[in-house]
Amino acid sequence: MNRILRVKEISELLGLSKSTIWRMRRDGLFPAPLKIGPRAVGWRESDVTDWIKSRDRLQ
């Protein structure tokens, strides 16, 4: 099963602020979240993992 990560978890995982994650999302540098409720979004864990792997390949 693919877990859904909230922005706080992603922030802790990546060591980036929540505002930086949202800025990267706005600029197309981070995967789009899924709407999981009227006022809630989250990311598939696999999307975040794939994004991390793609960043590792660039460096």
Contacts in CASP RR format, 6 or more apart in sequence:
PFRMAT RR
TARGET T0000
AUTHOR 0000-0000-0000
METHOD contacts of the structure
MODEL  1
MNRILRVKEISELLGLSKSTIWRMRRDGLFPAPLKIGPRAVGWRESDVTD
WIKSRDRLQ
2 44 0 8 1.000
2 45 0 8 1.000
2 46 0 8 1.000
3 44 0 8 1.000
3 45 0 8 1.000
4 34 0 8 1.000
4 36 0 8 1.000
4 42 0 8 1.000
4 43 0 8 1.000
4 44 0 8 1.000
4 45 0 8 1.000
5 13 0 8 1.000
5 42 0 8 1.000
5 43 0 8 1.000
5 44 0 8 1.000
5 45 0 8 1.000
5 48 0 8 1.000
6 40 0 8 1.000
6 41 0 8 1.000
6 42 0 8 1.000
7 18 0 8 1.000
7 21 0 8 1.000
7 22 0 8 1.000
7 33 0 8 1.000
7 41 0 8 1.000
7 42 0 8 1.000
8 18 0 8 1.000
10 16 0 8 1.000
10 21 0 8 1.000
10 43 0 8 1.000
10 48 0 8 1.000
11 17 0 8 1.000
11 18 0 8 1.000
11 21 0 8 1.000
13 48 0 8 1.000
14 21 0 8 1.000
14 52 0 8 1.000
16 24 0 8 1.000
21 30 0 8 1.000
24 30 0 8 1.000
25 31 0 8 1.000
25 32 0 8 1.000
25 33 0 8 1.000
30 51 0 8 1.000
31 43 0 8 1.000
31 44 0 8 1.000
31 47 0 8 1.000
31 48 0 8 1.000
31 50 0 8 1.000
31 51 0 8 1.000
33 41 0 8 1.000
33 42 0 8 1.000
33 43 0 8 1.000
34 41 0 8 1.000
34 42 0 8 1.000
34 43 0 8 1.000
34 44 0 8 1.000
35 41 0 8 1.000
36 42 0 8 1.000
END
